[in-house]
Amino acid sequence: MIQVLLVEDDPMVAELNRLYLGRIPGFELVASARSAAEALDLLRTHTVDLLLLDIFMPGQSGLELMADIRRQALDMDVIFVTAARDATTIDRALKLGAVDYLIKPFEFERLQQAFERYGETRRLIQEGQTLDQAELDKRLARHPADRQMTEALPKGLDRNTLDKVLQVITAWPGNPPWFTSEEIGQQVGISRVSVRKYFEFLCALKVLRMEPGYGTGGRPVHRFQFQRSHLREAHRFL
């Protein structure tokens, strides 16, 4: 049985995640914490294999907690469950060794896939077998049949609209191409506010890079640059 510590300061979210976890075979919730300090105390008295960890918490953040865990060489894995979707935060979490990163709000199936994939990887390691590259790829890769479930878009985003936005920005003239959310919105046929939601998502994937700026009257008018080398990250959601 894989022992899980839930670290979440919102009681309603914590209860929902506890209920979700109870529906996934092979995992057991051993304790819950509402802060990084409380989590560290629990880690001293409980055997924990996996942390289900939020980032935004009072006091020390989830990223700071994970950094402390790594410095202390505590043997456990981390799956982040958080509303933080900016590229810098996601990049930091992955570099610290997070095995998965779920953006709130999410469906139960996405959490289930994260835990099942983690369980498969953990069993692979514990078996201690020698595998060739093909077998390793087969066990660790996300299966195409699971892709729609695994690669769910954040709430409020639509696959067809994302596809249209990508088509417009990939065809935008210039080397490198720069554009604003208003310009893309006019081409796609949606509002600048709606485009911003898609741009935030694409910035988190590093498909877009933002350059802050201001127009007349001090109104923020940010420019965006297409990063073609990261386009494949967006295609996972189409």
N, CA and C of each residue as an Amber inpcrd file, in Angstrom:
protein
   714
   0.8430000  -1.1910000   0.0000000   0.0000000   0.0000000   0.0000000
   0.8860000   1.2510000   0.0000000   0.6270000   2.1780000  -0.9080000
   1.4040000   3.4140000  -1.0010000   0.8220000   4.4280000  -0.0220000
   1.6660000   4.9380000   0.8890000   1.2410000   5.8380000   1.9470000
   1.3130000   7.2870000   1.4690000   0.2010000   8.0240000   1.6120000
   0.0940000   9.3780000   1.0680000  -0.1380000  10.3830000   2.1910000
   0.5850000  11.5080000   2.1190000   0.3430000  12.6450000   3.0090000
  -0.2490000  13.7710000   2.1750000  -1.4190000  14.2660000   2.5750000
  -2.0910000  15.3570000   1.8810000  -1.7390000  16.6730000   2.5650000
  -1.2230000  17.6320000   1.7860000  -0.8460000  18.9350000   2.3270000
  -1.6540000  20.0010000   1.5900000  -2.6960000  20.5100000   2.2470000
  -3.6450000  21.4420000   1.6180000  -4.2820000  22.2900000   2.7150000
  -4.2360000  23.6230000   2.5580000  -4.7420000  24.4910000   3.6180000
  -6.2380000  24.7670000   3.5220000  -6.8550000  24.5110000   2.3630000
  -8.2890000  24.7330000   2.1930000  -9.0460000  23.4770000   2.6410000
  -9.8490000  23.5460000   3.7030000 -10.5250000  22.3420000   4.2240000
 -11.4340000  21.6700000   3.1960000 -12.1310000  22.4510000   2.3700000
 -13.0460000  21.8700000   1.3850000 -12.2750000  21.1160000   0.3020000
 -11.1760000  21.7120000  -0.1680000 -10.3490000  21.0580000  -1.1840000
  -9.7000000  19.8040000  -0.5960000  -9.2430000  19.9090000   0.6540000
  -8.6170000  18.7610000   1.3090000  -9.6030000  17.6010000   1.4210000
 -10.8390000  17.9130000   1.7860000 -11.8440000  16.8560000   1.9110000
 -12.1570000  16.2280000   0.5560000 -12.2360000  17.0520000  -0.4890000
 -12.4890000  16.5190000  -1.8290000 -11.3540000  15.5980000  -2.2660000
 -10.1130000  16.0300000  -2.0500000  -8.9700000  15.2000000  -2.4260000
  -8.9180000  13.9160000  -1.6010000  -9.3350000  14.0020000  -0.3340000
  -9.3800000  12.8030000   0.5080000 -10.3930000  11.8000000  -0.0510000
 -11.5490000  12.3010000  -0.4630000 -12.5720000  11.4230000  -1.0460000
 -12.0880000  10.8160000  -2.3610000 -11.4360000  11.6350000  -3.1760000
 -10.8730000  11.1290000  -4.4360000  -9.8710000  10.0100000  -4.1600000
  -8.9790000  10.2700000  -3.2240000  -7.9180000   9.3070000  -2.9170000
  -8.4980000   7.9790000  -2.4450000  -9.5950000   8.0480000  -1.6910000
 -10.2200000   6.8370000  -1.1920000 -10.8060000   5.9570000  -2.2830000
 -10.9510000   6.5120000  -3.4910000 -11.5130000   5.7520000  -4.6100000
 -10.4360000   5.0740000  -5.4540000  -9.1600000   5.2760000  -5.1250000
  -8.0700000   4.7460000  -5.9420000  -7.3970000   3.5920000  -5.2010000
  -7.5130000   2.3650000  -5.6930000  -6.9090000   1.2060000  -5.0120000
  -5.3850000   1.3280000  -4.9310000  -4.8370000   0.8000000  -3.8390000
  -3.3860000   0.7500000  -3.6870000  -2.7920000   1.9480000  -2.9850000
  -3.6370000   2.9510000  -2.6300000  -3.1450000   4.1520000  -1.9620000
  -3.9050000   4.3610000  -0.6540000  -3.1960000   4.8220000   0.3720000
  -3.8070000   5.0470000   1.6750000  -3.3890000   6.4070000   2.2130000
  -4.3620000   7.2080000   2.6160000  -4.0740000   8.4980000   3.2230000
  -3.7000000   8.2820000   4.6870000  -2.4590000   8.6330000   5.0400000
  -1.9980000   8.4030000   6.4140000  -2.2090000   9.6210000   7.3010000
  -2.2500000  10.8160000   6.6910000  -2.4330000  12.0390000   7.4810000
  -2.6740000  13.2080000   6.5310000  -3.1750000  14.3130000   7.1100000
  -3.3730000  15.5560000   6.3620000  -2.7250000  16.6950000   7.1220000
  -2.1830000  17.6620000   6.3700000  -1.5620000  18.8360000   6.9780000
  -2.0870000  20.0860000   6.2880000  -2.1540000  21.2020000   7.0440000
  -2.6540000  22.4600000   6.4810000  -1.5470000  23.4760000   6.2730000
  -0.3100000  23.0830000   6.5590000   0.8330000  23.9790000   6.3680000
   2.0890000  23.1530000   6.1650000   3.1250000  23.8050000   5.6620000
   4.4010000  23.1170000   5.4620000   4.9990000  22.6830000   6.8010000
   4.8830000  23.5430000   7.8110000   5.4400000  23.2070000   9.1320000
   4.7580000  21.9720000   9.7110000   3.4250000  21.9140000   9.5820000
   2.6940000  20.7540000  10.0780000   3.0690000  19.5040000   9.2950000
   3.2790000  19.6590000   7.9830000   3.6670000  18.5180000   7.1510000
   5.0180000  17.9590000   7.5830000   5.9880000  18.8340000   7.8640000
   7.3070000  18.3750000   8.2960000   7.2250000  17.6280000   9.6190000
   6.3720000  18.1040000  10.5250000   6.1900000  17.3970000  11.7960000
   5.6330000  15.9920000  11.5670000   4.6560000  15.8850000  10.6710000
   4.0500000  14.5830000  10.3790000   5.0390000  13.6380000   9.7060000
   5.9230000  14.1980000   8.8900000   6.9110000  13.3550000   8.2020000
   7.8900000  12.7190000   9.1840000   8.0440000  13.3220000  10.3530000
   8.9490000  12.7620000  11.3610000   8.3220000  11.5890000  12.1120000
   6.9930000  11.4880000  12.0340000   6.3040000  10.4480000  12.8140000
   5.5330000   9.4510000  11.9570000   5.4750000   9.6770000  10.6490000
   4.7340000   8.7910000   9.7610000   5.6250000   8.3290000   8.6080000
   5.3740000   7.1210000   8.1490000   6.0210000   6.6340000   6.9320000
   5.2020000   7.1240000   5.7410000   5.8400000   7.9000000   4.8780000
   5.1370000   8.5140000   3.7470000   5.9000000   8.2160000   2.4620000
   5.1730000   7.7350000   1.4620000   5.7740000   7.4830000   0.1480000
   5.5420000   8.6370000  -0.8190000   4.3960000   9.3060000  -0.6620000
   3.9760000  10.2940000  -1.6590000   3.2740000  11.4620000  -0.9810000
   3.6540000  12.6840000  -1.3780000   2.9750000  13.8920000  -0.9240000
   2.0450000  14.3860000  -2.0290000   0.8070000  14.6810000  -1.6620000
  -0.1140000  15.3900000  -2.5410000  -0.1060000  16.8210000  -2.0330000
   0.5640000  17.7170000  -2.7590000   1.0220000  18.9820000  -2.1780000
   0.5060000  20.2030000  -2.9320000  -0.0550000  21.1500000  -2.1700000
  -0.4420000  22.4500000  -2.7060000   0.7780000  23.3710000  -2.6970000
   0.7150000  24.4620000  -3.4650000   1.8120000  25.4330000  -3.4710000
   1.4820000  26.6410000  -2.6110000   0.2880000  27.2170000  -2.8040000
  -0.0880000  28.4190000  -2.0640000  -0.6180000  28.0390000  -0.6800000
   0.2030000  28.2760000   0.3490000  -0.1880000  27.9910000   1.7220000
   0.3450000  29.0930000   2.6260000  -0.2780000  29.2930000   3.7790000
   0.2520000  30.2970000   4.7120000   1.6410000  29.8920000   5.2020000
   2.5080000  30.8870000   5.3500000   3.8750000  30.5700000   5.7780000
   4.6990000  30.0640000   4.6110000   5.2900000  28.9270000   4.7850000
   6.1500000  28.3420000   3.7610000   5.3090000  27.7730000   2.6150000
   5.7390000  28.0210000   1.3840000   5.0050000  27.5190000   0.2270000
   5.3140000  26.0420000  -0.0230000   4.5070000  25.4260000  -0.8840000
   4.7490000  24.0350000  -1.2340000   6.0930000  23.8320000  -1.9130000
   6.5080000  24.7970000  -2.7290000   7.8180000  24.6960000  -3.3760000
   8.9410000  24.7380000  -2.3410000   8.7940000  25.6200000  -1.3500000
   9.8120000  25.7110000  -0.2940000   9.8410000  24.4310000   0.5400000
   8.6590000  23.8690000   0.7910000   8.6050000  22.6070000   1.5290000
   9.3190000  21.5050000   0.7530000   9.0600000  21.4260000  -0.5420000
   9.6970000  20.3840000  -1.3480000  11.2170000  20.5770000  -1.3720000
  11.6590000  21.8340000  -1.4570000  13.1040000  22.1010000  -1.4310000
  13.7120000  21.6340000  -0.1060000  12.9970000  21.8600000   1.0210000
  13.4710000  21.3870000   2.3280000  13.5530000  19.8610000   2.3620000
  12.5500000  19.2100000   1.7830000  12.5270000  17.7450000   1.7470000
  13.7330000  17.2200000   0.9740000  14.0510000  17.8730000  -0.1330000
  15.2070000  17.4480000  -0.9250000  16.5120000  17.6970000  -0.1660000
  16.6100000  18.8430000   0.5160000  17.8360000  19.1500000   1.2670000
  18.0500000  18.1520000   2.3990000  16.9520000  17.7010000   3.0050000
  17.0540000  16.7390000   4.0940000  17.1300000  15.2910000   3.6030000
  17.0990000  15.1320000   2.2710000  17.2130000  13.8030000   1.6480000
  16.1270000  12.8520000   2.1420000  14.9230000  13.3820000   2.3570000
  13.7970000  12.5320000   2.7480000  13.3130000  11.7590000   1.5270000
  13.1070000  10.4800000   1.7010000  12.8100000   9.5880000   0.5720000
  11.3100000   9.5270000   0.3180000  10.8230000  10.4510000  -0.5140000
   9.4080000  10.4390000  -0.8890000   9.2370000  11.2110000  -2.1930000
   8.1130000  10.9710000  -2.8410000   7.8030000  11.6410000  -4.0990000
   6.7060000  12.6720000  -3.8740000   6.5570000  13.5670000  -4.8580000
   5.5950000  14.6650000  -4.7250000   4.7740000  14.8070000  -5.9930000
   3.4570000  14.9070000  -5.8270000   2.5590000  15.3270000  -6.8990000
   1.9430000  16.6480000  -6.4540000   2.1280000  17.6980000  -7.2450000
   1.5480000  18.9950000  -6.9100000   0.1030000  19.0580000  -7.3830000
  -0.7540000  19.5920000  -6.5250000  -2.1480000  19.8740000  -6.8610000
  -2.3770000  21.3280000  -6.4690000  -2.4300000  22.2300000  -7.4510000
  -2.3580000  23.6480000  -7.1480000  -3.0310000  24.4910000  -8.2140000
  -3.3590000  25.7210000  -7.8570000  -3.9040000  26.6680000  -8.8200000
  -2.7850000  27.4060000  -9.5580000  -1.5430000  27.2360000  -9.1240000
  -0.4120000  27.9320000  -9.7590000  -0.1730000  27.3730000 -11.1540000
  -0.2590000  28.2250000 -12.1600000  -0.0850000  27.7500000 -13.5290000
   0.9500000  28.5580000 -14.3140000   1.6860000  29.4520000 -13.6350000
   2.7070000  30.2200000 -14.3450000   3.9150000  29.3340000 -14.6370000
   4.5740000  29.6460000 -15.7410000   5.6660000  28.8030000 -16.2360000
   6.8180000  28.6910000 -15.2400000   7.1300000  29.7840000 -14.5460000
   8.2540000  29.7670000 -13.6070000   8.0100000  28.7800000 -12.4680000
   6.7920000  28.7890000 -11.9260000   6.4540000  27.8880000 -10.8250000
   6.4720000  26.4340000 -11.2790000   5.8760000  26.1690000 -12.4340000
   5.8370000  24.7970000 -12.9570000   7.2490000  24.2950000 -13.2190000
   8.0830000  25.1430000 -13.8090000   9.4640000  24.7620000 -14.1070000
  10.2140000  24.4350000 -12.8200000  10.0130000  25.2530000 -11.7780000
  10.6860000  25.0150000 -10.4990000  10.2320000  23.6990000  -9.8800000
   8.9260000  23.4250000  -9.9390000   8.3940000  22.1870000  -9.3700000
   8.9790000  20.9640000 -10.0580000   9.0680000  21.0170000 -11.3750000
   9.6040000  19.8800000 -12.1240000  11.0930000  19.7000000 -11.8670000
  11.8190000  20.8020000 -11.7560000  13.2570000  20.7030000 -11.4840000
  13.5330000  20.1510000 -10.0840000  12.6060000  20.3770000  -9.1620000
  12.7520000  19.8030000  -7.8220000  12.4130000  18.3160000  -7.7990000
  11.8320000  17.8320000  -8.9040000  11.5850000  16.4030000  -9.0110000
  10.1460000  15.9610000  -8.8390000   9.1850000  16.8730000  -9.0040000
   7.7770000  16.4780000  -8.9170000   7.4700000  15.4210000  -9.9700000
   6.7400000  14.3860000  -9.5780000   6.4170000  13.3170000 -10.5310000
   5.1980000  13.6650000 -11.3720000   4.3970000  14.6660000 -10.9140000
   3.2650000  15.1270000 -11.7220000   2.8340000  16.4840000 -11.1910000
   2.0260000  17.1930000 -11.9920000   1.6060000  18.5450000 -11.6440000
   0.1840000  18.7310000 -12.1440000  -0.7800000  18.8550000 -11.2180000
  -2.1810000  19.0090000 -11.5640000  -2.6340000  20.4250000 -11.2440000
  -3.2810000  21.0710000 -12.2200000  -3.7540000  22.4350000 -12.0520000
  -5.2240000  22.4240000 -11.6520000  -5.5380000  23.0630000 -10.5410000
  -6.9230000  23.1730000 -10.0890000  -7.7060000  24.1100000 -11.0110000
  -8.9770000  23.8520000 -11.2300000  -9.7210000  22.6490000 -10.8450000
  -9.4610000  21.5300000 -11.8520000  -9.6000000  20.2900000 -11.4280000
  -9.3530000  19.1570000 -12.3060000 -10.4070000  18.0910000 -12.0350000
 -10.5500000  17.1730000 -12.9540000 -11.5030000  16.0840000 -12.7960000
 -10.8510000  14.9270000 -12.0320000 -11.6750000  14.1090000 -11.3940000
 -11.1680000  12.9490000 -10.6620000 -10.3040000  12.0640000 -11.5520000
 -10.7150000  11.9080000 -12.8280000  -9.9840000  11.0130000 -13.7300000
  -8.5360000  11.4460000 -13.9210000  -8.2800000  12.7610000 -13.8830000
  -6.8970000  13.2380000 -14.0400000  -6.0500000  12.8510000 -12.8380000
  -6.6190000  12.9760000 -11.6280000  -5.8990000  12.5580000 -10.4280000
  -5.6910000  11.0520000 -10.4330000  -6.6970000  10.3230000 -10.8520000
  -6.5940000   8.8660000 -10.9150000  -5.4640000   8.4500000 -11.8520000
  -5.3840000   9.0920000 -13.0090000  -4.3130000   8.7650000 -13.9540000
  -2.9390000   9.0670000 -13.3620000  -2.8240000  10.1940000 -12.6350000
  -1.5470000  10.5470000 -12.0120000  -1.1130000   9.4860000 -11.0020000
  -2.0570000   9.0320000 -10.1840000  -1.7310000   8.0330000  -9.1630000
  -1.4490000   6.6730000  -9.7880000  -2.2210000   6.2890000 -10.7860000
  -1.9910000   4.9840000 -11.4180000  -0.6440000   4.9600000 -12.1310000
  -0.3000000   6.0550000 -12.8080000   1.0020000   6.1180000 -13.4850000
   2.1360000   6.0820000 -12.4690000   1.9470000   6.7910000 -11.3490000
   2.9630000   6.7620000 -10.2960000   3.1100000   5.3550000  -9.7160000
   1.9730000   4.6840000  -9.4910000   2.0130000   3.3290000  -8.9480000
   2.7460000   2.3730000  -9.8680000   2.5120000   2.5050000 -11.1820000
   3.1950000   1.6440000 -12.1540000   4.7000000   1.8790000 -12.1270000
   5.0870000   3.1530000 -12.0830000   6.5180000   3.4830000 -12.0550000
   7.1640000   2.9710000 -10.7670000   6.4740000   3.1290000  -9.6530000
   7.0140000   2.6710000  -8.3680000   7.2000000   1.1580000  -8.3570000
   6.2240000   0.4200000  -8.9080000   6.3390000  -1.0380000  -8.9720000
   7.5070000  -1.4400000  -9.8680000   7.6800000  -0.7060000 -10.9620000
   8.7970000  -0.9850000 -11.8620000  10.1260000  -0.8790000 -11.1340000
  10.2780000   0.1560000 -10.3200000  11.5290000   0.3710000  -9.5840000
  11.7170000  -0.6890000  -8.5030000  10.6340000  -1.0060000  -7.7840000
  10.7370000  -1.9620000  -6.6830000  11.0130000  -3.3800000  -7.1720000
  10.5690000  -3.6920000  -8.3990000  10.8300000  -5.0210000  -8.9490000
  12.3080000  -5.2420000  -9.2140000  13.0350000  -4.1520000  -9.4500000
  14.4770000  -4.2530000  -9.6370000  14.8940000  -4.9950000 -10.8890000
  14.0150000  -5.0130000 -11.9090000  14.3760000  -5.7180000 -13.1300000
  15.3460000  -4.9030000 -13.9780000  15.9630000  -5.5880000 -14.8990000
  16.7510000  -4.9230000 -15.9320000  15.8780000  -4.8550000 -17.1840000
  15.6650000  -3.6400000 -17.6870000  14.7840000  -3.4500000 -18.8390000
  15.5490000  -2.8530000 -19.9960000  15.1120000  -3.1840000 -21.2140000
  15.6880000  -2.5010000 -22.3680000  14.9050000  -1.2080000 -22.6000000
  15.3670000  -0.3700000 -23.5460000  14.7590000   0.9410000 -23.7570000
  13.3030000   0.8330000 -24.1870000  12.9940000  -0.1310000 -25.0450000
  11.6230000  -0.2840000 -25.5370000  10.6650000  -0.6070000 -24.3980000
  11.0750000  -1.4940000 -23.4960000  10.2120000  -1.8660000 -22.3760000
  10.0530000  -0.7100000 -21.4000000  11.1370000   0.0310000 -21.1700000
  11.0750000   1.1790000 -20.2810000  10.1350000   2.2420000 -20.8290000
  10.2420000   2.5270000 -22.1310000   9.3630000   3.5130000 -22.7590000
   7.9090000   3.0750000 -22.6690000   7.6810000   1.7950000 -22.8640000
   6.3170000   1.2600000 -22.8140000   5.7040000   1.4540000 -21.4380000
   6.5120000   1.2640000 -20.3930000   5.9870000   1.3520000 -19.0310000
   5.8290000   2.7810000 -18.5580000   6.7160000   3.6800000 -18.9960000
   6.7020000   5.0450000 -18.4810000   5.9130000   6.0220000 -19.3330000
   5.7410000   5.7270000 -20.6030000   5.0590000   6.6640000 -21.4970000
   3.5680000   6.6800000 -21.2240000   2.9440000   7.8190000 -21.5170000
   1.5000000   7.9090000 -21.4280000   0.8930000   7.2180000 -22.6250000
  -0.0920000   6.3770000 -22.3790000  -0.6970000   5.6320000 -23.4620000
  -1.6080000   6.5270000 -24.2790000  -1.6050000   6.3840000 -25.6190000
  -2.4650000   7.2160000 -26.4590000  -3.9280000   7.1400000 -26.0560000
  -4.3820000   5.9740000 -25.6250000  -5.7880000   5.8290000 -25.2630000
  -6.1440000   6.6630000 -24.0450000  -5.1370000   6.9750000 -23.2110000
  -5.3820000   7.7590000 -22.0020000  -5.1980000   9.2470000 -22.2210000
  -4.7540000   9.6500000 -23.4230000  -4.3060000  11.0170000 -23.6220000
  -5.4030000  12.0410000 -23.3840000  -6.6170000  11.7800000 -23.8700000
  -7.6750000  12.7530000 -23.6840000  -7.9480000  12.9780000 -22.2040000
  -7.8720000  11.9010000 -21.4360000  -8.1280000  12.0080000 -20.0040000
  -6.9440000  12.6630000 -19.3040000  -5.7400000  12.2640000 -19.6700000
  -4.5460000  12.7480000 -18.9950000  -4.2630000  14.2080000 -19.3210000
  -4.4810000  14.5810000 -20.5730000  -4.1420000  15.9160000 -21.0270000
  -5.3800000  16.8020000 -21.0950000  -6.1330000  16.8420000 -20.0230000
  -7.3400000  17.6610000 -19.9910000  -6.9620000  19.1420000 -19.9050000
  -7.6990000  19.9720000 -20.6300000  -7.4690000  21.4080000 -20.5820000
  -7.9930000  21.9830000 -19.2750000  -7.4110000  23.0990000 -18.8100000
  -7.9580000  23.7710000 -17.6300000  -9.4070000  24.1830000 -17.8760000
 -10.1630000  24.2800000 -16.8170000 -11.5640000  24.6650000 -16.9190000
 -11.7070000  26.0140000 -17.6110000 -12.6480000  26.1020000 -18.5460000
 -12.8900000  27.3490000 -19.2590000 -12.2200000  27.4320000 -20.6150000
 -11.3300000  26.4650000 -20.9210000 -10.6700000  26.4300000 -22.2250000
 -11.2860000  25.3430000 -23.0880000 -11.3110000  25.6070000 -24.3940000
 -11.9410000  24.7020000 -25.3490000 -10.9050000  24.2500000 -26.3720000
 -10.9130000  22.9610000 -26.7040000  -9.9130000  22.4100000 -27.6270000
  -9.9860000  23.0680000 -29.0060000 -11.1970000  23.2360000 -29.5240000
 -11.3430000  23.8170000 -30.8600000 -10.8350000  25.2540000 -30.9000000
 -11.1400000  26.0180000 -29.8550000 -10.6610000  27.3990000 -29.8060000
  -9.1500000  27.4430000 -29.6480000  -8.6010000  26.5500000 -28.8050000
  -7.1490000  26.4770000 -28.6630000  -6.4970000  26.1650000 -30.0010000
  -7.0860000  25.2580000 -30.7510000  -6.5580000  24.9080000 -32.0660000
  -6.5510000  26.1240000 -32.9970000  -7.6400000  26.9120000 -32.9680000
  -7.7130000  28.1120000 -33.8160000  -6.6660000  29.1410000 -33.4130000
  -6.4950000  29.3210000 -32.0920000  -5.4830000  30.2660000 -31.6040000
  -4.0920000  29.8410000 -32.0700000  -3.8120000  28.5580000 -31.9600000
  -2.4970000  28.0580000 -32.3890000  -2.2910000  28.2260000 -33.8790000
  -3.3370000  27.9990000 -34.6690000  -3.2210000  28.1650000 -36.1120000
  -2.8760000  29.6010000 -36.4720000  -3.5010000  30.5560000 -35.7600000
  -3.2550000  31.9700000 -36.0580000  -1.8440000  32.3790000 -35.6440000
  -1.4220000  31.9810000 -34.4360000  -0.1050000  32.4440000 -33.9770000
   1.0320000  31.7600000 -34.7410000   0.8300000  30.5140000 -35.1770000
   1.9010000  29.8470000 -35.9300000   2.0460000  30.4270000 -37.3310000
   0.9720000  31.0440000 -37.8440000   1.0270000  31.6330000 -39.1870000
   1.3170000  33.1380000 -39.1390000   1.4800000  33.7020000 -37.9600000
   1.6700000  35.1460000 -37.8180000   3.0060000  35.5690000 -38.4420000
   2.9910000  36.6370000 -39.2670000   4.2260000  37.0500000 -39.9550000
   5.2450000  37.6610000 -38.9960000   6.4920000  37.6070000 -39.4200000
   7.5620000  38.1860000 -38.6270000   8.5810000  37.1410000 -38.2400000
   9.7970000  37.5820000 -37.9940000  10.8620000  36.6570000 -37.6180000
  11.7450000  37.3130000 -36.5500000  11.4650000  37.0350000 -35.2640000
  10.3660000  36.1910000 -34.7650000   9.0600000  36.9760000 -34.7290000
   7.9310000  36.2880000 -34.7730000   6.6430000  36.9860000 -34.7590000
   6.2820000  37.5270000 -33.3770000   5.8320000  38.7840000 -33.3120000
   5.3140000  39.3850000 -32.0850000   3.8720000  39.8030000 -32.3290000
   3.0270000  39.6700000 -31.3220000   1.6210000  40.0260000 -31.4790000
   1.0190000  40.3100000 -30.1120000  -0.1860000  40.8900000 -30.1120000
  -0.9060000  41.1570000 -28.8780000  -2.1350000  40.2570000 -28.8070000
  -2.7290000  40.1680000 -27.6240000  -3.9400000  39.3620000 -27.4710000
  -5.0850000  39.9480000 -28.2790000  -5.1090000  41.2790000 -28.4060000
  -6.1690000  41.9260000 -29.1860000  -6.0530000  41.5580000 -30.6660000
  -4.8350000  41.5280000 -31.1890000  -4.6360000  41.1730000 -32.5980000
  -5.0640000  39.7320000 -32.8720000  -4.7130000  38.8280000 -31.9790000
  -5.0870000  37.4260000 -32.1720000  -6.5920000  37.2480000 -32.0140000
  -7.1910000  37.9700000 -31.0570000  -8.6300000  37.8820000 -30.8520000
  -9.4080000  38.2920000 -32.0790000  -8.9340000  39.3270000 -32.7860000
  -9.5990000  39.7790000 -34.0050000  -9.5520000  38.7140000 -35.0900000
  -8.4420000  37.9900000 -35.1590000  -8.2950000  36.9530000 -36.1800000
  -9.1140000  35.7050000 -35.8500000  -9.1460000  35.3480000 -34.5750000
  -9.8550000  34.1360000 -34.1610000 -11.3580000  34.3810000 -34.0430000
 -11.7210000  35.6390000 -33.6970000 -13.1270000  35.9510000 -33.5280000
 -13.6080000  35.8060000 -32.0980000 -12.7020000  36.0100000 -31.1260000
 -13.0840000  35.9690000 -29.7170000 -12.5370000  37.2230000 -29.0410000
 -13.0190000  37.5090000 -27.8310000 -12.6300000  38.7310000 -27.1380000
 -11.1810000  38.6700000 -26.6570000 -10.6350000  39.8640000 -26.3970000
  -9.2670000  39.9500000 -25.8850000  -9.1680000  39.2690000 -24.5150000
 -10.2400000  39.3830000 -23.6980000 -10.2550000  38.7370000 -22.3820000
 -10.1660000  37.2180000 -22.5410000 -10.9090000  36.6650000 -23.5090000
 -10.8680000  35.2180000 -23.7460000  -9.4950000  34.7910000 -24.2410000
  -8.9140000  35.5870000 -25.1360000  -7.5860000  35.2510000 -25.6590000
  -6.5730000  35.1960000 -24.5320000  -6.7080000  36.1120000 -23.5500000
  -5.7560000  36.1440000 -22.4460000  -5.7090000  34.8140000 -21.6950000
  -6.8640000  34.1570000 -21.5330000  -6.9060000  32.8670000 -20.8390000
  -6.0770000  31.8260000 -21.5860000  -6.2130000  31.8330000 -22.9180000
  -5.4400000  30.8890000 -23.7200000  -3.9630000  31.2590000 -23.7140000
  -3.6610000  32.5590000 -23.7040000  -2.2700000  32.9950000 -23.6760000
  -1.6160000  32.6350000 -22.3390000  -2.3480000  32.7570000 -21.2330000
  -1.7960000  32.3610000 -19.9280000  -1.4350000  30.8770000 -19.9390000
  -2.3320000  30.0840000 -20.5100000  -2.0900000  28.6450000 -20.6040000
  -0.8730000  28.3560000 -21.4680000  -0.7730000  29.0120000 -22.6280000
   0.3480000  28.7820000 -23.5450000   1.6660000  29.3110000 -22.9720000
   1.5970000  30.3740000 -22.1810000   2.8140000  30.8610000 -21.5120000
   3.3040000  29.8520000 -20.4900000   2.3600000  29.2100000 -19.7820000
   2.7370000  28.1890000 -18.8060000   3.4280000  27.0150000 -19.4780000
   3.0510000  26.7330000 -20.7340000   3.6700000  25.6490000 -21.5040000
   4.9380000  26.1030000 -22.2280000   5.2310000  27.4110000 -22.1190000
   6.3820000  28.0340000 -22.7870000   6.2180000  28.1000000 -24.3010000
   4.9780000  27.9180000 -24.7830000   4.7040000  28.0910000 -26.2170000
   4.7500000  29.5730000 -26.5630000   4.3990000  30.4140000 -25.5980000
   4.4680000  31.8640000 -25.7760000   5.3870000  32.4740000 -24.7320000
   6.0190000  33.5660000 -25.1180000   6.8130000  34.3630000 -24.1790000
   6.2430000  35.7680000 -24.1510000   6.0050000  36.3020000 -22.9600000
   5.3920000  37.6210000 -22.8310000   6.4280000  38.6970000 -22.5690000
   6.2260000  39.8440000 -23.1900000   7.0460000  41.0230000 -22.9230000
   6.1210000  42.1280000 -22.4380000   6.1940000  42.5270000 -21.1650000
   5.2880000  43.5480000 -20.6330000   5.4660000  44.8760000 -21.3530000
   4.3780000  45.6220000 -21.4930000   4.4110000  46.9350000 -22.1210000
   3.1580000  47.7160000 -21.7910000   3.1500000  48.9870000 -22.1710000
   2.0100000  49.8530000 -21.8860000   1.6930000  50.6980000 -23.1070000
   0.3880000  50.8880000 -23.3480000  -0.0670000  51.7110000 -24.4570000
  -0.4020000  53.1060000 -23.9880000  -1.1940000  53.8060000 -24.7680000
  -1.5880000  55.1620000 -24.4150000  -2.4480000  55.1360000 -23.1580000
  -2.2530000  56.1320000 -22.3080000  -3.0210000  56.2070000 -21.0740000
  -2.5760000  55.2360000 -20.0060000  -1.4500000  54.5740000 -20.2280000
  -0.9300000  53.6460000 -19.2360000  -1.5870000  52.2860000 -19.2180000
  -2.4480000  52.0020000 -20.2240000  -3.1040000  50.6870000 -20.2640000
  -2.0890000  49.6090000 -20.6280000  -2.0590000  48.4970000 -19.8680000
  -1.1200000  47.4130000 -20.1880000  -1.3960000  46.8350000 -21.5800000
  -0.3800000  46.8030000 -22.4100000  -0.4760000  46.1880000 -23.7400000
   0.7460000  45.2880000 -23.8930000   0.5890000  44.0450000 -23.4900000
   1.7070000  43.1220000 -23.5150000   1.8600000  42.4890000 -24.8920000
   3.1230000  42.3120000 -25.3060000   3.4110000  41.6130000 -26.5580000
   3.7750000  40.1650000 -26.2520000   3.4840000  39.3140000 -27.2120000
   3.7800000  37.8990000 -27.0520000   4.5860000  37.4020000 -28.2480000
   5.4960000  36.4820000 -27.9470000   6.3270000  35.8890000 -28.9990000
   6.1190000  34.3840000 -29.0200000   5.9400000  33.8330000 -30.2050000
   5.7330000  32.3980000 -30.3880000   7.0550000  31.6570000 -30.2560000
   7.0770000  30.5980000 -29.4230000   8.2680000  29.7700000 -29.2230000
   8.0300000  28.4200000 -29.9080000   8.4160000  28.3190000 -31.1520000
   8.0830000  27.1270000 -31.9430000   8.6520000  25.8460000 -31.3420000
   9.7720000  25.9200000 -30.6540000  10.3980000  24.7110000 -30.1150000
   9.5460000  24.0370000 -29.0390000   8.5670000  24.7840000 -28.4810000
   7.7030000  24.2180000 -27.4370000   6.2970000  23.9040000 -27.9470000
   6.0720000  24.0180000 -29.2450000   4.7300000  23.8310000 -29.7920000
   4.1690000  22.4480000 -29.4900000   5.0440000  21.4460000 -29.4550000
   4.5720000  20.0780000 -29.2100000   3.8760000  19.9500000 -27.8560000
   4.2280000  20.8270000 -26.9000000   3.5760000  20.7820000 -25.5900000
   2.0920000  21.1140000 -25.7180000   1.7530000  22.0620000 -26.5750000
   0.3520000  22.4400000 -26.7750000  -0.4000000  21.3630000 -27.5500000
   0.2930000  20.6860000 -28.4750000  -0.3710000  19.6660000 -29.2860000
  -0.8470000  18.4920000 -28.4440000  -0.2960000  18.3240000 -27.2490000
  -0.7520000  17.2390000 -26.3750000  -2.1910000  17.4280000 -25.9140000
  -2.7060000  18.6540000 -26.0520000  -4.0550000  18.9590000 -25.5640000
  -5.0830000  19.0180000 -26.6860000  -4.6640000  18.7270000 -27.9050000
  -5.5820000  18.7990000 -29.0430000  -6.0810000  17.4310000 -29.4530000
